[in-house]
Amino acid sequence: MGNSWGAFAPAGIKRALRHLFIAVASTALVLTTSSLPASADPEFVTYEGFISKAKNYQVSSVKYEGWYDGPDHIFEYADIPAIAGAIVEGNAVSVVMENMLYGTVYNGNYVSLTFFVGDELLLEYPDFADEFMLHLPLDSKGKKLHAIAYSSQESGDLYETRATFDYGVIGAAGFVETPIPTLSGTACVGNTLSVHPGLWMPEGSRLSYQWLRGGQPVARATRTTYRIQASDLDQSISVRVTGSLGSVLPVARQSAPKSVGECLLPAIKAPVLIGGKTTDSTLISKLAVPAGVSTSYQWLRSGKRITSASKSSYKLTVADVGKRIQSRVSLTKAGYKSQLLSSIPVSVSKATIKNTKRASIAGRKSYGQTLKVSAGKYSVSPTSYGYQWHRNGKKIKGATKSALKMSATDIGKNISVTVRASRPGYHSTSSTTTASKISLGKIVPKSLPKISGKAKSGSVLSVSNGTWSPRASTYSYQWYRNGKKIKAANKRTYKVVAADRGKKISSRVSVSRKNHAKASASSNSVQVAKPTAKPKPKPPVNRAPTGGYANCTAVRNADAAPIYYGDPGYHSRLDRDGDGVGCE
């Protein structure tokens, strides 16, 4: 392995060593020789050195030799490659480069450093590293360990320099380092412990492992890791590391024990209660739980357990009003210590019943009728209702039921009612109906009046009162001819007159009762038979009438209306339209 001289050698150590000795300031290596020849021809010279006991370089001797061609081409060097570690077969030693040996300072110089075990090449200096490892073979006992540093200068004639380092004979194999193993990991059920055996020397030592429970071997536990079982709880766990090296007797080292307990669950935040805090609302215990952790819930009322409240949610009841509610969550996992978390308590207050449909009054708004109230609809079902009736906005004394009969005092007044809905655990709410004005009572016919008698001139017709609800206290009558009132025909009976011939006769019965509006109903109608028609005489022309009734009033008073031409008392003055029929 080679490299340019300039890239390798520090400038501070290139100095001329002349004549009687070569020395390096502040180093452990000193070389002595006889005087150097001052000849122009190259001469091979050899320098023998010794090692200062002040530094443990483990070098027994150094031999430095090369071609010398005069005062301008002398040799210079610095500290030697130092080895740290036991020089025994199978071991790895550290080589520290402390200013390697250098040759003459000319362009083209190269440096190499090669290690040998006996005559066999072991390692060539790697890339001029400051420090590197040297692995001694397992079968190298009794062989010599040495190194050769070599440089050449190829400008004109060939000049060579070489340094030989003798490190002595390699010793028999044996353990150099047997550290006490250490354990890492938390010693709780379900966790895994790992062993760190340390650096056993020499390299190539074979290590085996045996895990121990209470000092006794655990079956099939021979790896560098061990998963703690439930049977290890409250036991001590350790590991024994045994090193083997060829024919050397095995060496065992045991770690310090670890006591196995229950693992602690990772830090988990306390549950948070979300949801309404009033009667019949639902609270939810919100909790973020790692995988594999089981939860169980218990709800508390003022610190005491609530029976059958063991879910993650809880519906508030009447019993919770005015109390403080909280959730307590138990966290469990095999091999872990149980953990109990509690939420911050919340105070529960009454909810308010909301009216979703206004109360209303049902029934006929008139005297004598009983009005009933419909309570309306609410956000929750009330368990009780209260009522208060009002007249023109003022409370009616004693009117506190769901129904009220209208009295004479209520006629013409505005009647309303306020409904108060209540439920335990809730604030009550009220709903007032629209006010209704109370009218007079109504008399309703149950059966209509009916005419009886023969419908012919001179006969007497009679009309029944019919039946009424409530019963009328007074009755009045009006007779009609073809739907028109017959004057003075306002009795219960009516005598058919000649004017009724061919007409329809009916009657209307009117009734009244105290605090009730007047009512009436029409009877059926009867057809009066027509008289045999008489030839219609021609009215006299330009002939003054004689005798007869003075006027139609006299005719009606004589019950002779209408009066026909030819009838006694007929006169043309009674027949204005000249059709032969007067006083129609």
C-alpha positions in Angstrom: 0.0 0.0 0.0 1.5 3.4 -1.0 0.8 7.1 -0.8 2.5 10.3 -1.7 5.1 11.4 0.8 3.8 15.0 1.0 0.3 13.8 1.9 1.5 11.7 4.7 4.5 13.3 6.5 4.0 16.4 8.7 6.4 19.2 7.8 7.5 19.7 11.4 9.2 16.4 11.7 11.3 16.6 8.5 14.7 17.5 9.9 18.2 16.4 9.2 19.8 14.0 11.6 23.5 13.9 11.0 26.7 12.1 12.0 26.7 10.2 15.3 23.0 9.6 16.3 19.5 10.0 15.1 16.9 11.1 17.7 13.4 12.3 17.8 12.5 14.9 20.4 9.9 13.9 23.0 9.7 10.3 21.6 10.4 6.9 23.1 12.6 5.7 20.3 16.4 6.5 20.1 18.7 4.9 17.4 22.6 4.9 17.7 25.1 4.2 15.0 28.7 4.8 14.0 29.7 7.9 12.0 28.1 8.0 8.5 30.4 8.0 5.5 30.5 11.2 3.5 30.8 9.7 0.1 29.0 10.5 -3.2 28.4 6.8 -3.7 25.4 5.3 -1.9 26.3 3.1 1.1 24.0 0.7 2.9 23.9 1.5 6.6 22.1 0.0 9.6 20.8 1.5 12.8 19.9 -0.5 15.8 17.4 1.0 18.3 16.0 0.3 21.7 12.6 1.1 23.3 12.2 3.4 26.2 10.5 1.7 29.1 8.5 4.9 29.7 6.0 3.9 27.0 4.4 0.4 26.8 4.7 0.0 23.1 5.3 -3.7 23.4 8.1 -3.5 20.9 11.2 -5.5 21.9 13.5 -4.0 19.2 13.6 -1.8 16.2 16.0 -2.2 13.2 16.3 0.7 10.8 18.4 0.3 7.6 18.8 1.9 4.2 21.0 3.5 1.5 23.0 6.6 2.4 24.6 8.7 -0.3 25.8 11.7 1.5 24.9 14.5 3.8 21.9 15.6 1.6 20.2 12.2 1.7 20.0 11.1 5.3 17.2 9.4 7.1 14.6 10.8 9.4 11.8 9.2 11.4 9.3 9.8 14.2 7.4 7.7 16.7 6.6 4.0 16.1 3.2 2.2 15.6 2.1 1.4 19.2 0.1 -1.8 20.1 -2.3 -1.8 23.0 -3.8 -5.1 24.2 -2.7 -8.6 25.1 -0.6 -10.3 22.3 -2.3 -13.7 22.6 -3.9 -15.9 19.9 -7.4 -14.9 19.0 -7.2 -11.5 20.6 -7.8 -8.1 18.8 -5.3 -5.5 19.7 -5.4 -1.7 18.9 -2.7 -0.2 16.7 -2.2 3.6 17.3 -0.1 5.4 14.7 2.1 7.9 16.5 4.0 9.7 13.8 5.1 6.8 11.6 8.7 6.3 10.4 9.5 8.5 7.4 12.2 8.3 4.7 14.0 11.0 2.8 12.0 14.0 1.6 11.9 13.7 -2.1 9.1 13.6 -4.7 8.0 10.1 -5.4 8.5 8.7 -1.9 5.8 6.1 -0.8 5.3 4.6 2.6 3.9 1.2 3.6 3.4 -0.6 6.9 2.8 -4.4 6.9 2.2 -6.7 9.9 3.3 -10.3 9.8 2.7 -13.4 12.0 5.8 -15.4 11.4 6.2 -15.3 7.6 2.5 -14.9 6.9 1.1 -11.5 6.0 -1.5 -10.4 8.5 -2.5 -6.8 7.6 -1.3 -3.9 5.5 -1.6 -0.5 7.1 -5.2 0.6 6.0 -5.4 4.0 4.4 -3.0 5.6 6.8 -5.6 5.6 9.6 -4.6 7.0 13.0 -5.9 3.9 14.8 -7.1 0.5 13.7 -7.6 -3.0 15.0 -5.3 -6.0 14.5 -6.9 -9.4 14.9 -4.4 -12.2 15.9 -5.3 -15.6 14.5 -6.5 -18.3 17.0 -3.7 -20.7 15.8 -0.8 -18.3 16.1 0.6 -19.3 19.5 4.4 -19.3 19.5 4.7 -17.3 16.3 6.5 -14.0 16.0 4.5 -10.7 15.5 6.4 -8.1 13.7 5.9 -5.2 11.3 7.9 -3.6 8.5 7.8 0.0 7.4 9.2 0.6 4.0 9.8 3.7 1.8 11.5 4.2 -1.5 12.8 7.2 -3.5 12.9 6.8 -7.2 14.6 10.0 -8.5 17.7 9.0 -10.3 19.3 6.1 -8.4 17.1 3.8 -6.3 17.2 4.6 -2.6 15.4 2.5 0.0 14.7 2.8 3.7 13.1 0.2 5.9 12.2 -0.1 9.6 11.5 -3.4 11.3 9.4 -3.6 14.5 9.5 -6.7 16.7 6.5 -7.3 19.0 7.6 -10.6 20.4 6.0 -14.1 20.4 2.2 -14.5 20.4 1.1 -16.1 23.6 -1.5 -18.9 24.2 -5.2 -18.2 24.0 -7.1 -17.3 27.1 -9.8 -14.8 28.2 -8.6 -11.3 28.6 -11.9 -9.6 29.3 -15.0 -11.3 30.9 -17.3 -8.4 31.8 -20.4 -8.8 34.0 -23.5 -8.7 31.8 -26.2 -6.1 32.4 -29.9 -6.2 31.8 -32.1 -3.5 30.2 -35.8 -3.2 30.1 -38.6 -2.8 32.7 -39.0 -6.0 34.8 -42.8 -6.4 34.7 -45.1 -9.1 33.2 -45.3 -8.8 29.4 -42.2 -6.8 29.0 -39.0 -8.0 27.4 -35.6 -7.9 29.1 -32.4 -7.8 27.0 -28.9 -8.8 28.0 -25.8 -6.8 27.2 -22.8 -9.2 27.7 -20.1 -6.6 27.3 -17.0 -7.0 25.2 -15.4 -10.4 25.8 -11.7 -10.7 24.8 -10.2 -12.1 22.9 -12.5 -11.7 19.9 -13.9 -14.9 18.7 -15.2 -15.9 22.2 -18.4 -17.8 21.8 -21.1 -16.7 24.3 -24.2 -18.7 25.4 -27.0 -17.5 27.6 -29.3 -18.9 30.3 -32.0 -16.9 32.0 -32.7 -17.6 35.6 -35.8 -17.3 37.8 -35.0 -17.1 41.5 -31.5 -18.4 40.6 -32.9 -21.4 38.8 -32.7 -22.0 35.0 -35.8 -21.1 33.0 -36.6 -23.8 30.4 -35.8 -22.9 26.8 -34.8 -19.3 27.8 -31.4 -19.2 26.1 -31.6 -16.1 23.9 -30.3 -12.6 24.4 -33.9 -11.5 25.2 -36.5 -12.8 27.6 -40.2 -12.0 27.7 -41.4 -11.9 31.3 -44.2 -14.4 32.0 -47.0 -14.2 34.5 -45.2 -17.0 36.5 -42.3 -14.6 36.9 -44.4 -12.1 39.0 -42.7 -11.3 42.3 -39.6 -13.4 41.3 -36.1 -12.2 40.5 -34.8 -12.6 37.0 -31.2 -12.7 36.0 -29.1 -14.1 33.1 -25.9 -16.2 33.1 -23.5 -15.6 30.2 -20.9 -18.3 29.5 -17.9 -17.7 27.3 -16.1 -20.5 25.4 -12.7 -20.2 23.6 -11.2 -23.4 22.1 -9.7 -25.6 24.7 -9.8 -22.8 27.4 -12.1 -23.6 30.2 -15.4 -21.8 29.9 -16.0 -18.7 32.0 -19.5 -17.8 33.3 -20.6 -14.3 34.4 -24.1 -13.6 35.9 -26.0 -10.3 35.8 -27.5 -8.6 38.8 -31.1 -9.8 39.3 -34.2 -7.7 38.6 -37.4 -8.2 40.7 -40.5 -8.7 38.6 -43.6 -6.7 39.4 -46.7 -5.5 37.7 -46.1 -3.0 34.9 -47.4 0.5 35.2 -49.9 1.5 32.6 -48.8 4.5 30.5 -50.0 7.9 31.6 -53.6 8.2 30.7 -55.6 11.4 31.1 -58.6 11.4 33.4 -62.0 11.0 31.7 -63.9 14.1 30.6 -67.7 14.3 31.0 -69.5 15.6 28.0 -73.2 16.1 27.4 -76.1 17.9 29.2 -76.1 18.5 32.9 -79.9 18.6 33.5 -82.6 16.0 34.2 -82.9 13.3 31.5 -79.8 14.4 29.7 -77.1 11.9 29.0 -73.5 12.2 30.2 -70.7 10.5 28.3 -67.4 9.6 30.0 -64.8 10.3 27.2 -61.5 8.6 27.7 -58.6 7.8 25.3 -57.3 4.3 26.2 -54.3 2.5 24.6 -54.9 -0.8 22.8 -55.1 -3.8 25.0 -56.3 -1.9 28.1 -59.7 -2.9 29.4 -62.1 -0.4 31.0 -64.9 -0.7 33.5 -67.1 2.2 34.5 -68.9 3.2 37.7 -70.9 6.4 38.1 -71.0 8.2 41.4 -73.6 10.5 42.9 -72.0 12.8 45.5 -69.3 10.2 45.9 -71.6 7.2 46.3 -72.0 4.4 43.8 -75.1 4.6 41.6 -76.7 1.2 41.2 -76.6 -0.3 37.7 -74.7 2.7 36.4 -71.7 0.9 34.9 -71.5 2.0 31.3 -69.6 4.7 29.6 -72.7 6.8 29.4 -75.3 7.7 32.1 -78.8 9.2 31.8 -79.4 11.7 34.6 -82.5 11.2 36.7 -84.6 13.1 39.2 -82.4 11.8 42.0 -79.4 13.5 40.5 -80.8 17.0 40.7 -78.7 19.1 43.1 -76.1 16.4 43.3 -72.5 16.1 41.9 -72.1 13.3 39.3 -68.8 11.9 38.3 -67.4 8.9 36.4 -64.8 6.5 37.8 -63.0 4.3 35.3 -60.9 1.2 36.2 -58.2 0.4 33.8 -56.8 -3.2 33.7 -54.3 -5.1 31.6 -52.7 -8.5 32.3 -49.4 -8.1 34.1 -50.1 -4.4 34.8 -51.2 -2.6 37.9 -54.8 -1.6 37.8 -55.4 2.1 37.5 -58.4 4.1 38.7 -59.2 7.4 37.1 -62.0 9.8 38.1 -63.6 12.7 36.1 -64.2 16.1 37.5 -67.7 16.0 39.1 -70.5 18.1 37.5 -73.5 19.6 39.2 -76.9 18.5 37.9 -79.7 21.1 37.8 -83.4 20.9 36.8 -84.3 20.9 33.2 -87.2 23.1 31.9 -90.3 21.6 30.3 -90.8 23.3 27.0 -94.3 23.9 25.6 -94.3 22.8 22.0 -98.1 23.2 21.3 -100.2 25.8 23.0 -103.0 24.9 25.3 -106.6 25.4 23.8 -110.2 25.5 24.9 -112.7 23.0 23.5 -116.5 23.3 23.6 -119.3 25.8 22.6 -118.4 29.2 23.9 -121.9 30.1 25.2 -123.9 30.3 28.4 -124.6 27.0 30.1 -122.0 25.1 28.2 -119.0 23.4 29.9 -115.6 24.3 28.4 -112.7 21.9 28.6 -109.0 22.7 28.2 -106.6 20.7 26.1 -103.2 21.0 27.9 -101.1 21.2 24.7 -97.9 19.3 24.1 -94.5 19.5 25.8 -90.9 18.4 25.3 -91.3 15.7 28.0 -94.5 14.2 29.3 -95.7 16.1 32.4 -96.8 14.1 35.3 -99.3 16.6 36.6 -101.2 19.8 35.4 -102.5 22.8 37.2 -105.4 25.0 35.9 -106.5 28.5 36.5 -109.5 30.0 34.6 -109.7 33.8 33.9 -112.5 36.1 33.1 -111.3 39.2 31.2 -107.8 38.4 32.4 -108.7 38.1 36.1 -108.7 34.9 38.0 -112.0 33.2 38.5 -112.2 32.1 42.2 -112.3 28.4 42.6 -112.0 27.7 38.8 -108.9 25.4 39.0 -110.1 22.3 37.2 -109.7 21.2 33.6 -113.4 22.1 32.8 -115.7 25.0 33.7 -119.4 25.6 33.1 -120.2 29.0 31.7 -122.5 31.1 34.0 -124.6 34.2 33.4 -121.6 36.2 34.7 -119.5 35.0 31.8 -121.9 36.2 29.1 -120.1 38.8 27.0 -116.8 38.2 28.8 -113.5 36.8 27.5 -112.7 33.5 29.1 -109.2 31.9 29.1 -107.3 29.3 31.1 -103.6 28.9 32.1 -102.2 25.4 32.2 -99.2 24.7 34.4 -97.3 21.5 33.4 -95.1 19.9 36.1 -92.7 16.9 36.3 -90.3 15.9 39.1 -86.8 17.1 38.3 -88.0 19.8 36.0 -88.9 23.4 36.2 -92.6 23.8 35.6 -93.9 25.7 32.6 -97.2 27.4 31.7 -99.3 27.8 28.6 -102.3 30.1 28.4 -105.1 29.6 25.9 -106.4 32.2 23.5 -109.3 34.1 25.2 -112.8 33.2 23.9 -115.9 35.5 24.2 -118.9 33.9 25.8 -122.3 34.4 24.1 -125.9 33.8 25.2 -127.0 30.3 25.4 -128.5 28.6 22.4 -131.9 26.9 22.2 -131.7 24.1 19.7 -134.8 22.4 18.2 -134.7 18.7 18.7 -138.0 18.2 16.7 -139.6 20.8 14.4 -143.1 22.3 14.8 -145.8 20.5 12.9 -149.2 21.8 11.4 -152.3 19.7 11.9 -155.9 20.2 10.7 -157.7 20.3 7.3 -156.2 22.7 4.8 -159.4 24.1 3.3 -161.1 27.5 3.5 -162.9 27.9 6.8 -161.0 25.1 8.6 -158.7 25.8 11.6 -155.0 24.8 11.4 -152.9 24.2 14.6 -149.1 24.1 14.9 -147.1 22.2 17.6 -144.3 23.8 19.5 -141.8 21.1 18.6 -139.2 20.1 21.2 -136.2 22.3 22.2 -133.0 21.9 24.1 -132.9 23.4 26.6 -136.6 23.6 27.1 -138.0 27.0 26.1 -139.9 29.1 28.6 -141.9 31.1 26.0 -143.3 30.5 22.5 -144.6 32.8 19.8 -146.0 32.1 16.3 -146.2 33.6 12.9 -148.2 32.1 10.0 -147.1 32.4 6.4 -148.9 32.2 3.0 -146.5 31.1 0.3 -143.6 32.2 2.5 -145.0 35.7 3.2 -146.3 36.7 6.6 -150.0 36.7 7.1 -150.9 39.8 9.1 -152.3 39.2 12.5 -151.8 35.5 12.1 -149.6 35.1 15.3 -151.5 32.6 17.3 -150.9 28.9 17.7 -154.1 28.3 15.5 -155.0 29.8 12.1 -158.4 29.8 10.3 -158.0 29.1 6.6 -159.6 31.9 4.6 -160.7 32.1 1.0 -157.4 34.0 0.2 -155.5 30.8 1.1 -157.1 28.8 -1.6 -154.4 27.3 -3.8 -151.6 28.6 -1.5 -149.1 26.9 0.9 -149.6 27.7 4.5 -146.8 27.3 7.1 -145.9 28.5 10.6 -142.8 29.6 12.4 -142.4 29.0 16.1 -140.1 31.3 18.0 -138.8 30.4 21.5 -137.0 32.2 24.3 -135.3 31.4 27.6 -133.4 33.4 30.2 -129.7 34.0 29.3 -130.4 32.4 25.9 -130.6 33.9 22.5 -134.0 33.7 20.9 -134.5 30.8 18.4 -137.1 29.8 15.9 -138.0 26.9 13.7 -140.4 26.6 10.7 -143.1 24.0 10.5 -144.0 21.9 7.5 -146.2 23.6 4.9 -149.8 22.5 3.8 -151.5 23.2 0.5 -154.9 24.8 0.6 -157.2 23.4 -2.1 -158.2 25.8 -4.9 -162.0 26.8 -5.2 -164.0 25.9 -8.3 -163.3 28.7 -10.6 -166.2 31.1 -11.5 -166.3 32.8 -14.8 -164.6 36.0 -14.4 -167.1 38.8 -15.1 -166.1 41.8 -16.9 -166.0 44.8 -14.6 -168.6 47.3 -15.3 -167.6 50.1 -17.5 -168.2 53.7 -16.5 -170.8 52.6 -13.9 -170.6 53.9 -10.5 -170.7 51.2 -7.8 -173.5 51.1 -5.2 -173.5 49.7 -1.6 -170.8 47.2 -0.4 -168.0 47.6 2.2 -166.5 50.9 2.7 -162.9 49.7 2.5 -160.7 46.6 2.7 -160.3 47.1 6.5 -164.0 46.5 6.8 -163.7 43.5 4.6 -160.9 42.0 6.7 -162.7 42.8 9.9 -165.7 40.8 8.5 -163.2 38.0 7.7 -164.4 38.3 4.1 -161.1 39.1 2.5 -160.4 38.4 -0.3 -163.8 39.4 -1.7 -164.8 38.3 -5.2 -167.0 40.0 -7.7 -170.5 38.9 -7.0 -170.0 38.4 -3.3 -172.1 40.4 -1.0 -170.5 43.7 -0.2 -168.2 43.6 -3.3 -167.5 47.0 -4.8 -165.2 48.0 -7.5 -163.4 50.4 -5.1 -162.2 47.3 -3.3 -160.7 45.9 -6.5 -158.0 48.3 -7.6 -156.5 46.1 -10.3 -160.0 45.2 -11.6 -159.4 41.5 -11.7 -162.6 40.6 -9.9 -160.9 39.9 -6.6 -160.7 42.7 -4.0 -158.8 43.2 -0.8 -156.2 40.6 -1.8 
